[in-house]
Amino acid sequence: MKKFRLLLSSFMAISMAFCMTGCSDDDGPDKPGTPDDPTIIQDYHFDLWVALDRHGGMGRDVQTLVRSVNSLDADQPEITFQGTGTEVNSLLSLETILKGAYYYQVPVSADRFAKYVIKDNKIEAIKERRFQTNTYATRKYTHAWINDNTLVIMAANGDATKIIWTKLNTDDMSIISEGTLDVEMPEKGEIYTTSGILTYRASDNKLFYFYYAKTEGRRGVRVTPMLTAVINPSTMEVESNTPCFLDCEMVGTAYGELLQTTTVIDGHNNLYIACVTDDANGNEHSHLLKIPANSTTFDKDYDGFTAEGKLISVMYVGNNKVVAYARDDKAGTEIDSFSHYYTVIDVAKKVSTPVTYNGERLAYSSGRFSSRMAYVNHKAYIGVDAEGKNPQIYIYDVEKNQTELGVTMAPGYYFEQIRVVEDLK
C-alpha cells in the first residue's frame, strides 16, 4: 500500500509539473473563442430594425419596427415582426448610437440627449438630459466615445456657421462640458457640412474630426477638400487642422456615423476613412484613405479601395479585413436601387473581394442607408434585401474566410439594421 501511495504521489507531481509547463502564459495569448479573450462578448442578442413602407434614412419618414432575437443561425424559425416588433419611429429615429446594452440619441423631440434600452421588445427611457447651451437636431450629428462612459457629440450649429460640441457622462447623462470648436471658416466657405465625422483613436489619445466648408443653399457647393481637425479630448483644443491631399469628401457626412460606419481603426492603430471624389463627368468614386499609427496626416501613397463604385459603410473584423457595403453605380444610384453589394477589403494588400456563398456572389441589395452589418465573436452578420426574395442573413466567419447561410426573414419588410446588443446585467 505504501508503495502504491508513493507511485500515486509521484504521478500527481509529474502531472502537475507537466501542466504548469504546458499551460504557461509563455505560450502566448488565449486562442480566440476562449472566455478570457477580451474580444469575446459572452451575453448578447441581436436587434433587427425594419421599415414597413420603404427603406428609411436620409430623413425619410417611415414606420420603423425593432425586434430582439437571440440567434441569427439558420436553424431558427423564419423571423416575423407581426405581433412581436416594437414600433419606434414615434420616439426614436433610425439613426442612433449603440454601446453595450444601451441606445443613445437625440430623439424625435429634438430637445434632449437620451439613453434607452429595448427590453422585452419595449423601449424604456433610462435617463434624459435636456440641452443646455448647444442644441442639436435629430439625426444630424456625429459622435465618438473617449472611454466607456464619456461620449462626445458634435455638429454644425443652427445656421451651420460654427461647429459645436458637447461632452456627456453616459452613466447619468450629465453634461460634462460643451463649447465651440476653434476653427475658422475657410475662404469662400459660407457654411459647414451638417455633421462631419468624428472618431477617437485611443493609441495616441486624439479625436479626429473630418469636415468641409461649402456655399449656402440646399445645393451648396463644397469649396474645400475634406479637412481633418485633430483635437485634444481633455481640453477639446484643436492641435492641427489640415486639408486632404485629395479633393474629396467623407461618405455619410450629413448623418455622422449614426446609420453607417465610415471610419475604422485596424489592429495596428491605423485609422481609415471612406471618402468620395468626382471625376470630370461628375461620376463618384470612393477611396479608403489611411492615417497611419502615430501620425495625424494621410498617407498619400495609400488607397485601400480600388474597386469601382461608392463605399457606403465599412466595418473592421480583424486580420487586416474590412467588410464593406458598396454600390455598383452601373446598377443604379437611387436609395432603393438593387445595386448595393458586400465585399471584403484586405487593407494590407489593398484587395477587394466580393462576399460569396456556395461560389456565387451575394445578390445585390436595395437600401443605401441601411446598416445590415454587425460583428461579434469573430463573425460578421450580413443582411441582404434582394429583389423578389425574402430578406436573408448570411454569416461570414472571418478566421475561416467562409460564408454560411443564416436565418431568413418573412416577406413584407424593408430590412434596415442589425445591431449587436449586450444583455442587461
N, C-alpha and C positions, 0 to 999 in steps of 0.2 A: 504493500500500500504506500509506504514512504517513497519507494522508487517511482511509483505511478504519479504521486503528487509532485515529485521533483521534475519528472518529464513534462507534466502539465504546466508547471510554473515556467519551465524553460521555453515551452512552446508559446505561452502567452507573452513572455518577454520578447521573444523574437518577432511575434506578430505585431506587438506594439511598436517595436523599433522600425519594422518594415513600413507600418502605417505612417509613422512620423516622418520617415524619409520620403515615402511615395506621395504623401498628402501635403508636403511642404509648400509654403507660399512661393518658394523659389521657382516653382514650375510655371508661374505666370498667372494671369487673371483667370477668374472662373469663365467657363465656356458660356456663350450666350444661352439663355434659357434657364439658368440656374437661379434660385431665389436670391442669391447675393449679387446678381448682375444689376447694376444701377439703372440700366436702360429698360428693365422689365417692369411692367405695371402688373401687379397681382390681381387687383379687383377693379374691374371696369365694365362698361357696357357701351353700346352704340346708340346715338340719337340719329334718326333718319328724318330729314326735312323734305317735304314735298309741297308742290303747289297744285291747285285744282284747275285754274283757268288757263294758264300759260306759264312759261318759265318766268321767274322773278328776277330781281336785280335791276340795276340802273334806275332805281326809284319806281319801278313798276308796282302798281297797287294790285297785289294778287292775294288770294286766300291761301294761307300757309298753314300746314299741319306738321306736327312733330310726334314721333313715336319712339320710345326706347325699347331696344331689344338686346338680349344678352349675347347673341351669336349671329354671325353672318355666314356661317358654314352652309354648304349645300344641303345638308341633311335636315335643315329647318323647314317648317311649312312655309308656303307662299305668304309673303308679308302683305297685309292689307291694313288700311287706316280706318276702315269703316267700323265705327263704334269704339275704336281704340286710340285714334290720333287726337292730339290736343291742338285746337285752333289757337294760333299765337299772334297773328298779324294785327289784332286789335290792340295788343300791348307791346309786343317785341317786333323788331324788324329782322329780316333775314340776315342782315349784316350785323355780326355780333362777335364778341371776344369770348374765347373759352380758355379756361385754365383749371386743371384739376377737375373738381366736381361742379364748378360754378360758371355761369354765363355773366358777362359784364357788357353793358352798353348804355348809350344814351337812348332811352326808349322812345316810343312813338310820341309821347307827351312833349319831348324835346325841351325839358326844363330841369333835368337832373341826371346824375350818374346813378346807376342802379346795379345791384348784384342779385342774381336769380339762381334758382335751382329748378330743374324739371324732375319732379318726383311723382311716381305713380301716374305718369302721363298728365301731370298738372303743374302749372307754373306757380312757384312760390317766390315772393319777394323777400330776400334775406335782409337787405339793407339798402337804403336810398339816401342820396345826398344831393340837395338842390344846388344848382350852380351858385357860385359866389360872385366873382367878377367876370371871369371869362365864360362865355356861353358857346354852346356847340349845337349843331343841327344833327338830327337823326341821320345815321348812315355816313355822314360826311366828316370823317376824322380818321387819323391814323394813331397807332399806339405802339408801345414797347414795354416789356417787363424788365425792370432793373434787377429785381430779385423776386422771390416767391410772393411777396405781398406789396410790392411797390410798382405801380402802373403809371406810365406817362401817356397822356392824351395830348394830341397836337393837331392843329388845323389852321387854315386861314380864318381870320375873323369875319365879321358880318359883311363888310364891304371888300374883303379879300386884299386889303392894303397892308396888313400885318399878319404875322404868324404867331399864334398864341399857344400856350402850353399849360397843362395842369398836372400836378403830381399827386397821386392818390395812395392812401393806405387802404388796401382792399380788405383788411381784416374788419375794419369798422366803416369803410368808405369815407373816411375823413379826408379833407383836402390838406395835404402837407404843405404845398406851396403852389403858386401859379404866377405866370408872367408872360412877357412878350419876347420872342426870340430876337436877339440883337443882330439882325441882318438888314442891309439896305436894299431898297427896290432897285434892281438893275436898270441901266439906261434903256429907254424905250419901253420898259415894262410899266404896266398900269395896275395889274392885279397879280396875285399869286394863284397857283393852281389850288384847287379846293382843299385837298388833304395832304398830298405828298405821301411819302413812305418813310416811316421811322423804324429803325431796328437797333438792337443793342448787342454789342459783342463783349462778352464777359472777359475774354482773354486779355484785352487791353483796357477794359472798363471805359468804353466810349459808346456814345449814341451817334448814329449816322442818320441824318435827315436828308432825304432826296426830294428835290422840288424844282420848280422853274417858274419864270415870270411870263406873262402874256398880256395881250391887249384886252380891253374890256369887251363885254358883249357875249352873248350866247355862243357865238362862233369866234371867240377870241383866238388870236394867232399867237403861238409860242414865239417869244423873241430871244430866249436864251436856250442853250443846251441844258441838259439835266445838271443841276448844281448839287454839291454834297457839302452840307454843313456838319462838321464834326463837333460834338458837344460833350462837355464835362457833365456827367449825370448828377454829380453832387451839387454843383453850382448852376447848371444849365447855361454856362458861358460857352460861347462859340469859339473853338480853338482854331478852326480853319474853315474856309468856305471857297471851294474851287469848282470850276466848270469841268464837265466831262470832255474827254478828247473826241468823242463822237457827238454829232449834232442829234442827240436822241432825247427821248423822254421815257419815264417809267411806265410800265404796264400797270393798269389799275390805279391811276393817280387820283381819281376823284373819290374813291372809296377806301383809301388806305389798304390794309390787308384784312378787311372785315369779311370779305367774300372769298378772295383767293389769297394765297401766299405768293409773293413775288420776290422775296429775299430768302436766302438760306445761308447757313454757316456750316461748312463741312468739318470733318473730324480733325483737320489741321488748322482750324481757325481762319480759313479763307472765307471772305464774305462775297456772295454773288447776288446780283440783282438782274431781273428780267427787264429789258427795255426795248424800245422800238424806234426805228428810223424810217423815213420815207424816201423812196427813190425818185428819180426825175419825173416819173409818171404818176407819182402820188401813191404808189403801192407800198404797203407796210412790210417791213422785215424785222424780225426780232433778233436780239442778241442776249447772251448771258455773260455779263461782264463781271470781272473779279477785282476786289480789293484784297491783296494778299495779307496774310497774317502780319501783324506789327507794322502795317502800312495804313495810310489814310487816303491814298490815291489809287486810281485804277491802273492795272497792268495793261499798257497799250498794246501789248502783243497777244493778249488773250481774248478769245471769244469762244465760249463753250457751246453755243448753239449754231450749227452750220446747216441745219435743215431749212427747208422752205416754210413760209407761213409765220404765224404770230403766236408767241408764247402767251398763255392765259394764266397759268398757275404752275408753281414749282414746289416740290416737297423733297427734302433731303431724307434718304433712307439708309445712310451708312454705306461703307465700302466704295466711297467715291461716286455713289449713284444718286441721281436726282430723278424722281418720277415727275413728268411734266404733262400738263394738259395744254394742247396746242390746237391751232386752227389751220386747216388747209384752205387757203383763200380761193383756190380754184373751185372748191365745192360749195362756196357760199360764205358771206361775211355777216349775215344778219344774226341777231341774238338766237333765233330759233332754227337757224340753218343746221342741217345734219352734216357738219363739216369739221367737227371737233374730235380729236383723237388723243390717245395716250402714248407716250414714248418714254424710254429710259435714257437719260443722258449720263454718260461716263464723263465726269468733269475733269478727270486726269487725262483721258485720251481724246476728249472733245468729240465724242461719237454719240449720235442719237439713234436708238434702236426702237422702233415701234413695238408696243406690247402685243404679244401674240398668245393665242390659246389653241391648242391642237394644231399648231403650224400655220394658223391664219391670223391676220391682224384683227384686233377687236373692231367691231363695227363703229362707224362714226356716230357721234352723239350730237344732239341739239342742246342748247343752253350755254351761251357764252359765259354767263356769270355764275354758273353752277360750280360748286366746290365738292365734287363727289370723290375726293381723295382723302384717305385717312391712313395713318401709320401707327402701328403699335406692335411691340414684341417681335420685331424683325419681319413683319408682314405689312404690305400695303394693300388696302382695300380700295377697289376702283369700281365706280358705278358707271354703267353705260346706259344711256337713254336713246336707243336706236329707233329708226323709223319702222313702224309697223310691228314692233316687238315689245314684250313686257320689259320694264326696267330690270336690268341684271347686274349683279355684283360679281366681280372677279377678285381673286386673292393672289397677289404676287409675292412669292417667297423670295426675299432679297438674297439670302445666302445660297439657295439652290438655283436661283435665276430661273424659276419656273412659275407658271401661272395656272391656277386651278379654278374651277367653277365654284361660285358661292351661291347664296340664296337668290331666289327670284322674287320680284315684287308683282303684285296684282296690277292689271292694266288700269288706266284711267287717271294716273298721277304723273305730274311732271317732276322728275327726280332732281332735287336741288343739292342736298348736302349729306355727307356722312361725317359725324363728329364722334371722336373717342372721348368718353366722359368717365372720369374716375368715380367709383361708388362713394357715397357719403360714408364717412367713418362714424 
